[in-house]
């Protein structure tokens, strides 16, 4: 009998904590729109030796 009462108390505690779903979040609340400004930075060309320091390529490392 006491085990059944304990189970009911545990079930009541779980139901009080997890008994309902949280409130629905609207899509507008999940996203944020920010205007971006064009950057004046000059991008490095792929032939620039300094560009190879920013990424690693296995074929390039093997000399293929």
C-alpha positions in Angstrom: 0.0 0.0 0.0 2.7 2.5 0.9 4.5 1.8 -2.4 1.4 2.6 -4.3 0.9 5.9 -2.4 4.6 6.7 -3.1 4.1 6.1 -6.8 1.1 8.4 -6.8 3.0 11.1 -5.0 5.9 10.8 -7.5 3.4 10.9 -10.4 1.7 14.0 -8.9 5.1 15.7 -8.6 6.0 14.8 -12.2 2.7 16.0 -13.4 3.0 19.3 -11.6 6.4 19.9 -13.1 6.0 18.5 -16.6 2.2 18.3 -17.0 1.8 20.9 -19.7 3.8 22.1 -22.6 5.5 25.5 -22.6 3.9 28.4 -24.4 4.3 28.4 -28.1 7.0 30.7 -29.5 6.1 32.6 -32.7 8.4 32.6 -35.6 8.9 36.4 -35.4 10.3 35.9 -31.9 12.8 33.3 -33.0 14.4 35.4 -35.8 16.0 38.7 -35.9 16.5 40.8 -39.1 19.6 43.0 -39.1 20.7 45.1 -42.0 24.3 44.4 -43.1 26.6 47.0 -44.4 28.9 46.3 -47.3 32.5 45.9 -46.2 35.2 47.9 -47.8 37.8 45.2 -47.2 39.5 43.8 -50.3 39.2 40.0 -50.5 42.3 38.0 -51.1 42.4 36.3 -54.5 42.9 32.5 -54.6 46.4 33.0 -56.2 47.5 35.1 -53.2 50.1 33.1 -51.1 48.7 34.6 -47.9 45.3 33.0 -48.8 46.8 29.5 -48.2 47.3 30.2 -44.5 43.5 30.5 -43.9 42.6 27.0 -45.0 44.0 23.5 -45.3 43.6 21.2 -48.3 44.8 17.6 -48.3 45.6 17.6 -52.0 47.6 20.8 -51.6 49.4 19.4 -48.6 50.3 16.2 -50.6 51.5 18.3 -53.6 48.8 16.9 -56.0 
